[in-house]
Structures are given as structure tokens and as C-alpha cells.
Amino acid sequence: MPRPWFRSRLFWLGAVCLIFLVWAWRDSGAHAAGIQWGNPGRLYTVAHFKSSLRFVVSPTTAASIRPGFSSYRNETPDEYRLRPRPLGFGFAEVVLVRAREDAEEENGVVVHFAYWLLVLIFLILWLTALIGWQRRKIRKAAPPEPTMPIS
């Protein structure tokens, strides 16, 4: 008899990750927070804001950025605050950005992932792994099928 699903590490680690994702989703409605790493040519940012997780690679000038890591956490302005629906449904999109308005080519990227989409993908992967783990345990516990002797 395999162990119950609620006694597995996979279940509890997944539950903690799911709680963290839902907390981050809810927090993104009231706060903008992120970490960034910069060097004289590029700025890399991971942030959450307005119910979405945002990855940004943007061009910078040497004078506008201090090299290294930094982090921030700000209150979301009232016009963007999601008070009526604490779990707002954000958006998912990819935006190409230019260093300047007159630049010839895009040299930066902004990718938004809506938290509802991240939670949905996580749930699908986590539940598939739990079902696969249970099926494997049941197959291991089952006695081998008898074979017919050949005479």
C-alpha cells in the first residue's frame, strides 16, 4: 500500500510554493517590488506590479545606473491599487523597447506574466507530478502478473 499523497515531500513543497505564489499575487496589487542588477550597458529587473510578474532587460547609459544589485518595494499608487479585487487578473505580454525614441532598433525587452497564469501552470505541473508519483507507487506495490508456462 503506497503512502497517502499528503505524506509526501512533493505535496508539501508544492503547497508551500502555491501559498507563496498566491501571496505574491495578492501583494502585487498593493506593492511594487523587485530586484535589479545593472552594469553600464544594461539593466536587468525582476519585479511584480499590478498582478503580474515582470522581467525587464533595458538599455542604460553609464551615468544613469549604479553597477551591482539593488532592490525596491514601493506602495502602488492609488490609481493602480487593486483594493476591490485583491487577486486582480493581470495581463501577459512581451514589449520591445528602444533606448531612445529615435533609436533604429529595439534593444530592450519587457515580459509580463500574469499571476493567474503562473498559478495555473504551477497547479497543472504540480498535480501531474502528484498523480504520476501515486501511479508509480501503486505500480511498484502491485504484485507481478503471473505468466503462463509454455509446454
C-alpha positions, -999 to +999 in steps of 0.1 A: +000+000+000+016+033-010+018+062+014-010+087+012-004+117-011-005+142+018+025+125+034+049+132+005+075+159+003+063+167-032+029+176-018+042+198+010+068+216-011+042+222-038+018+235-012+044+260+002+052+271-034+015+276-042+010+296-010+040+318-019+026+323-055-008+333-042+007+356-016+029+373-042-002+377-065-021+394-037+009+415-026+014+428-062-019+446-060-007+468-032+030+470-037+055+472-065+086+453-055+116+439-073+153+433-076+176+447-103+212+442-114+228+468-135+260+474-154+270+504-176+252+489-207+221+470-194+197+469-165+181+435-156+150+437-134+125+411-119+095+428-104+059+424-096+032+450-100-005+451-108-010+413-106+018+404-129+054+393-127+077+414-149+111+406-164+129+436-179+161+439-199+166+475-207+195+496-221+211+522-199+237+549-201+268+547-179+257+577-159+222+566-151+229+533-133+249+522-104+265+488-110+255+458-089+224+446-072+196+467-057+161+461-046+130+482-040+095+479-025+070+508-030+034+513-023+013+510-055-002+544-065-039+546-057-050+546-093-034+512-098-043+497-064-065+466-066-085+470-034-119+458-046-103+426-060-072+417-040-065+389-066-067+410-097-063+394-131-032+409-147-020+405-182+006+387-202+026+404-229+060+410-244+071+445-253+102+455-272+117+489-260+142+513-275+170+531-257+158+564-272+128+574-292+149+580-323+168+546-320+168+525-351+162+491-334+147+477-302+173+468-278+153+460-246+125+436-237+098+437-211+079+404-204+048+404-182+034+371-168+000+373-152+000+357-118-032+338-126-013+322-155+017+313-133-006+298-107-025+278-133+007+265-149+021+256-115-011+237-105-011+217-137+026+207-133+022+200-095-009+179-098+005+160-128+036+152-107+015+141-077-007+118-099+024+104-116+040+098-082+009+080-069+006+058-101+043+049-098+039+039-062+008+018-070+026+000-098+056-007-076+033-021-048+013-043-072+024-080-073+039-090-107+014-105-131+018-143-134+029-157-168+016-188-184+042-216-187+049-227-222+046-265-227 
